[in-house]
């Protein structure tokens, strides 16, 4: 759980934002230059951005009149958008005033607005600041989710209430579709947590009556619908599976893992209480040892482990040898480029 403190009212708040890379200054500051800690971007309790100095803060000239509630920082990354940008999602129902977001990079804000539209959030209440600005009065609420650190029930409740509303509007029944669905990464470009050999997992699962989806080819609305209606879900733990925050328990979820399940999933499931199982799959490492972002190759044993989660007893002889050889060739080629 995360500790939820009272909101802080900051007059003439200094917002440092805009196109940033690396450990750049960012955040919300008081007129005396001190940072508002509940507005920091943190992971595991540690800030992931630099602190603005007094010279930077004194140079801010843009001014926005009025009182705003701080909504968070707009990320262009799918997973960070769901978990960090909307960590204060409950504000849309808890308060009646305007909600202000900062933007790390306004050229990547399109995904944010797509989610706003699909969640039917009141666009007229949203302001996005994409350059350093002084705000007349900013009410800073603590986030209900902190990456690798903590979660409050309001985070789950806000998403589930929106999921309920979407389901009613579309005439959907949550968890009604009992056909298993596999969230595949096989269409992602190599280098983005891509597993060579995942197409072979797809083939073996389809043979067992499992549907396969490639989330990056779906609209945001289609991804929410899949998350709402499917009861049996499996896939390699990654950002696409965070869409399950919209749905209500109880689902059966199988996380396919080559490393321990990320703390963020454990935090979310500590409150959602779906039925989970964690399936370790074997990888062939790139020459020189494991790399954080790949390339990765599923061994034949790993393919069998992944494709056996529905209960069918498979063996390595069920893996197409010619198709697997092509995966090995593609993997070796990726290791040298």
C-alpha positions as CSV (number, residue, x, y, z in Angstrom):
1,X,0.0,0.0,0.0
2,X,1.0,3.6,-0.4
3,X,0.5,6.4,2.1
4,X,-1.9,9.0,0.9
5,X,-1.3,12.4,2.4
6,X,-3.5,15.5,2.2
7,X,-3.2,17.6,-1.0
8,X,-0.9,20.6,-1.0
9,X,-2.0,24.0,-2.2
10,X,0.9,25.8,-4.0
11,X,0.4,29.5,-4.9
12,X,2.4,30.6,-7.9
13,X,3.7,27.1,-8.6
14,X,6.7,26.9,-10.9
15,X,6.3,24.0,-13.4
16,X,9.4,22.9,-15.2
17,X,8.5,20.7,-18.2
18,X,8.9,20.4,-21.9
19,X,11.0,18.2,-24.2
20,X,13.4,16.4,-22.0
21,X,15.9,13.6,-22.2
22,X,17.9,11.8,-19.6
23,X,18.1,13.1,-16.1
24,X,16.7,16.6,-17.0
25,X,15.1,19.1,-14.6
26,X,11.4,18.6,-14.2
27,X,8.7,18.9,-11.6
28,X,6.6,21.4,-9.6
29,X,8.3,23.9,-7.3
30,X,7.1,26.5,-4.8
31,X,7.9,30.2,-5.1
32,X,10.9,29.7,-2.8
33,X,12.4,27.1,-5.1
34,X,11.7,24.0,-3.0
35,X,10.3,21.0,-4.9
36,X,6.8,19.6,-4.2
37,X,7.8,16.0,-3.6
38,X,4.4,14.5,-4.4
39,X,4.8,15.8,-7.9
40,X,8.1,14.2,-8.4
41,X,8.5,11.4,-11.0
42,X,9.9,8.5,-9.0
43,X,10.6,4.8,-9.5
44,X,11.2,2.7,-6.5
45,X,11.0,5.8,-4.3
46,X,13.9,7.5,-6.2
47,X,13.5,10.5,-8.5
48,X,14.1,9.9,-12.2
49,X,14.6,13.5,-13.1
50,X,16.9,16.4,-12.1
51,X,16.0,19.3,-9.9
52,X,15.7,22.8,-11.4
53,X,18.0,25.4,-10.0
54,X,17.0,28.9,-8.8
55,X,18.2,30.5,-12.0
56,X,16.0,28.3,-14.1
57,X,13.0,28.9,-11.9
58,X,13.5,32.7,-11.8
59,X,13.6,32.8,-15.7
60,X,10.1,31.4,-16.0
61,X,7.8,34.1,-17.5
62,X,4.7,32.3,-18.8
63,X,1.8,32.6,-16.4
64,X,-1.5,30.7,-16.2
65,X,-4.3,32.2,-14.2
66,X,-6.7,30.2,-12.2
67,X,-6.8,27.2,-9.8
68,X,-5.9,23.8,-11.1
69,X,-5.6,20.3,-9.7
70,X,-2.3,18.6,-10.6
71,X,-3.1,15.5,-12.7
72,X,0.5,14.3,-13.4
73,X,3.0,14.1,-16.2
74,X,2.0,13.0,-19.7
75,X,4.2,10.1,-20.9
76,X,4.4,8.9,-24.5
77,X,5.2,5.4,-23.3
78,X,2.2,3.1,-23.1
79,X,2.9,1.5,-19.7
80,X,4.1,4.7,-18.0
81,X,1.0,6.5,-19.3
82,X,-1.3,4.0,-17.7
83,X,0.6,3.7,-14.4
84,X,2.1,7.2,-13.9
85,X,0.2,9.8,-16.1
86,X,-3.1,8.5,-14.8
87,X,-1.9,7.8,-11.2
88,X,-4.4,10.5,-10.1
89,X,-7.3,9.3,-12.4
90,X,-9.7,9.4,-9.5
91,X,-9.5,13.2,-9.5
92,X,-12.0,13.3,-12.5
93,X,-14.7,12.0,-10.1
94,X,-13.3,13.3,-6.8
95,X,-13.0,17.0,-7.6
96,X,-15.0,19.4,-9.9
97,X,-12.2,21.8,-10.9
98,X,-9.8,21.8,-13.9
99,X,-7.0,19.3,-14.0
100,X,-3.5,20.2,-15.2
101,X,-0.9,17.9,-16.6
102,X,2.7,18.6,-17.5
103,X,4.2,17.0,-20.6
104,X,7.7,15.4,-20.9
105,X,7.6,15.8,-24.7
106,X,4.5,17.3,-26.4
107,X,5.4,15.6,-29.7
108,X,4.4,12.3,-28.0
109,X,1.1,13.4,-26.4
110,X,-1.2,11.8,-29.0
111,X,-1.5,8.6,-27.0
112,X,-2.6,10.6,-24.0
113,X,-5.5,12.2,-25.9
114,X,-6.5,8.8,-27.4
115,X,-6.9,7.5,-23.9
116,X,-8.8,10.6,-22.8
117,X,-11.3,10.0,-25.7
118,X,-11.7,6.3,-25.1
119,X,-12.2,6.8,-21.3
120,X,-14.7,9.6,-22.1
121,X,-12.9,12.0,-19.8
122,X,-14.1,15.6,-19.9
123,X,-11.6,17.1,-22.3
124,X,-12.7,20.6,-21.4
125,X,-11.4,20.1,-17.9
126,X,-7.9,19.1,-19.0
127,X,-5.0,21.5,-19.6
128,X,-1.5,20.2,-20.7
129,X,1.4,22.5,-20.0
130,X,4.4,21.8,-22.3
131,X,6.8,24.5,-21.3
132,X,8.0,26.1,-18.1
133,X,5.0,28.0,-16.6
134,X,3.9,29.7,-13.4
135,X,0.5,28.6,-12.3
136,X,-1.5,30.9,-10.1
137,X,-2.7,28.2,-7.8
138,X,-2.0,24.5,-8.1
139,X,-3.5,21.8,-5.8
140,X,-1.1,18.9,-5.7
141,X,-2.6,15.5,-4.8
142,X,-0.3,12.6,-4.1
143,X,-0.4,9.8,-6.7
144,X,-2.4,6.7,-6.0
145,X,0.2,4.6,-7.7
146,X,4.0,4.8,-7.4
147,X,6.2,2.8,-9.7
148,X,7.8,-0.1,-7.8
149,X,6.8,1.5,-4.5
150,X,3.1,1.5,-3.6
151,X,-0.6,1.5,-4.5
152,X,-3.8,2.9,-3.1
153,X,-7.3,1.4,-3.7
154,X,-8.3,4.6,-5.5
155,X,-6.0,3.7,-8.4
156,X,-7.9,0.5,-9.0
157,X,-11.3,1.9,-8.3
158,X,-10.9,4.7,-10.8
159,X,-10.0,2.4,-13.6
160,X,-12.6,-0.2,-12.8
161,X,-15.4,2.4,-12.7
162,X,-14.3,3.6,-16.2
163,X,-14.2,0.0,-17.3
164,X,-17.8,-0.5,-16.0
165,X,-19.0,2.6,-17.9
166,X,-17.3,1.5,-21.1
167,X,-18.8,-2.0,-20.8
168,X,-22.3,-0.6,-20.2
169,X,-22.1,1.8,-23.1
170,X,-20.9,-1.0,-25.5
171,X,-23.2,-3.7,-24.2
172,X,-20.3,-5.8,-23.0
173,X,-20.3,-8.4,-20.2
174,X,-17.0,-8.5,-18.3
175,X,-15.1,-11.9,-18.3
176,X,-17.9,-13.4,-20.4
177,X,-15.6,-14.7,-23.2
178,X,-14.0,-17.9,-21.9
179,X,-11.9,-18.5,-25.0
180,X,-8.3,-18.0,-23.9
181,X,-6.4,-15.1,-25.4
182,X,-2.6,-14.8,-25.8
183,X,-1.1,-11.3,-25.8
184,X,1.7,-11.7,-28.3
185,X,4.8,-9.5,-28.9
186,X,5.7,-11.3,-32.2
187,X,4.9,-8.2,-34.3
188,X,7.0,-5.8,-32.3
189,X,10.3,-4.8,-34.0
190,X,13.4,-6.7,-32.6
191,X,14.9,-4.8,-29.8
192,X,11.6,-4.0,-28.0
193,X,11.5,-6.9,-25.6
194,X,11.0,-9.2,-28.6
195,X,11.3,-13.0,-28.3
196,X,12.4,-14.9,-31.3
197,X,10.3,-18.0,-31.4
198,X,7.1,-16.4,-30.1
199,X,5.4,-17.1,-33.4
200,X,5.8,-20.8,-32.7
201,X,4.1,-20.3,-29.3
202,X,1.3,-18.7,-31.2
203,X,0.9,-21.7,-33.5
204,X,0.8,-24.2,-30.6
205,X,-1.7,-22.2,-28.7
206,X,-4.0,-21.7,-31.7
207,X,-4.0,-25.4,-32.1
208,X,-5.5,-25.6,-28.6
209,X,-8.3,-23.1,-29.4
210,X,-6.6,-20.0,-28.1
211,X,-7.0,-16.6,-29.7
212,X,-3.9,-14.5,-30.4
213,X,-3.9,-10.7,-30.3
214,X,-1.1,-8.3,-31.1
215,X,-2.0,-5.2,-29.0
216,X,0.1,-2.7,-31.0
217,X,-2.2,-3.5,-34.0
218,X,-5.4,-2.8,-32.0
219,X,-6.9,0.6,-31.2
220,X,-7.0,1.7,-27.6
221,X,-10.7,0.9,-27.6
222,X,-10.2,-2.6,-28.9
223,X,-7.5,-3.2,-26.3
224,X,-9.9,-2.1,-23.5
225,X,-12.6,-4.4,-24.9
226,X,-10.2,-7.4,-24.9
227,X,-9.2,-6.6,-21.3
228,X,-12.8,-6.3,-20.2
229,X,-14.4,-9.3,-21.9
230,X,-11.7,-12.1,-21.7
231,X,-11.6,-14.4,-18.7
232,X,-8.4,-16.4,-19.5
233,X,-5.4,-14.3,-20.3
234,X,-1.8,-15.2,-21.0
235,X,1.3,-13.4,-22.2
236,X,4.7,-12.2,-21.5
237,X,4.5,-9.7,-18.7
238,X,4.7,-6.2,-20.3
239,X,3.0,-2.9,-20.8
240,X,0.1,-4.3,-22.9
241,X,-1.1,-6.4,-19.9
242,X,-1.5,-3.3,-17.8
243,X,-4.7,-2.7,-19.7
244,X,-6.2,-5.3,-17.4
245,X,-6.5,-2.5,-14.8
246,X,-9.8,-1.5,-16.5
247,X,-11.4,-4.9,-15.8
248,X,-12.9,-6.5,-12.8
249,X,-11.8,-9.8,-11.2
250,X,-11.9,-12.6,-11.3
251,X,-9.7,-13.5,-14.3
252,X,-7.2,-16.3,-14.7
253,X,-3.9,-14.8,-15.8
254,X,-0.8,-16.6,-16.7
255,X,2.3,-14.4,-16.8
256,X,5.1,-15.9,-18.9
257,X,8.4,-14.8,-17.4
258,X,12.1,-15.0,-18.1
259,X,12.8,-13.0,-15.0
260,X,10.9,-12.3,-11.7
261,X,7.5,-10.7,-12.2
262,X,7.8,-6.9,-12.1
263,X,6.8,-5.3,-8.8
264,X,4.2,-3.1,-10.6
265,X,2.1,-6.2,-11.5
266,X,2.4,-7.5,-7.9
267,X,1.2,-4.2,-6.6
268,X,-1.9,-4.1,-8.9
269,X,-2.8,-7.7,-8.3
270,X,-2.5,-7.3,-4.5
271,X,-5.7,-5.3,-4.8
272,X,-7.4,-6.8,-7.9
273,X,-7.0,-10.4,-6.7
274,X,-7.2,-12.2,-10.0
275,X,-6.2,-15.9,-10.1
276,X,-2.5,-15.8,-11.2
277,X,0.2,-18.2,-12.1
278,X,3.7,-17.4,-13.1
279,X,5.3,-19.6,-15.8
280,X,9.1,-19.4,-16.2
281,X,10.3,-19.9,-19.7
282,X,13.8,-20.8,-20.8
283,X,15.8,-18.4,-23.0
284,X,18.9,-18.7,-25.1
285,X,21.1,-15.8,-24.2
286,X,22.9,-13.5,-26.7
287,X,26.6,-14.0,-26.9
288,X,28.3,-12.1,-24.1
289,X,25.5,-12.6,-21.6
290,X,21.9,-11.4,-20.9
291,X,20.9,-7.9,-22.2
292,X,18.0,-5.9,-20.7
293,X,16.3,-5.2,-24.1
294,X,17.3,-8.3,-26.1
295,X,17.6,-9.8,-28.5
296,X,16.0,-12.8,-26.9
297,X,15.5,-16.3,-28.2
298,X,13.1,-18.8,-26.7
299,X,14.7,-22.3,-26.5
300,X,12.6,-25.2,-27.6
301,X,12.0,-26.0,-24.0
302,X,10.9,-22.4,-23.4
303,X,8.4,-22.6,-26.3
304,X,6.9,-25.8,-24.8
305,X,6.7,-24.2,-21.4
306,X,4.9,-21.2,-22.7
307,X,2.5,-23.2,-25.0
308,X,1.6,-25.7,-22.2
309,X,0.0,-23.3,-19.9
310,X,-3.5,-24.3,-21.1
311,X,-3.0,-27.8,-19.8
312,X,-2.0,-29.7,-23.0
313,X,1.1,-31.8,-22.4
314,X,3.6,-30.8,-25.1
315,X,7.1,-31.8,-25.8
316,X,10.0,-30.4,-27.9
317,X,9.0,-32.8,-30.7
318,X,5.8,-30.6,-31.1
319,X,8.0,-27.6,-32.1
320,X,8.4,-27.4,-35.9
321,X,12.2,-28.0,-36.3
322,X,12.5,-26.1,-39.6
323,X,10.6,-23.1,-38.3
324,X,12.7,-23.1,-35.1
325,X,15.9,-23.2,-37.2
326,X,14.7,-20.0,-38.9
327,X,14.1,-18.4,-35.5
328,X,17.7,-19.3,-34.5
329,X,19.0,-17.8,-37.7
330,X,17.0,-14.6,-37.2
331,X,18.2,-14.4,-33.6
332,X,21.9,-14.8,-34.5
333,X,21.5,-12.2,-37.2
334,X,20.0,-9.8,-34.7
335,X,22.9,-10.4,-32.3
336,X,25.4,-9.0,-34.8
337,X,23.5,-5.9,-35.9
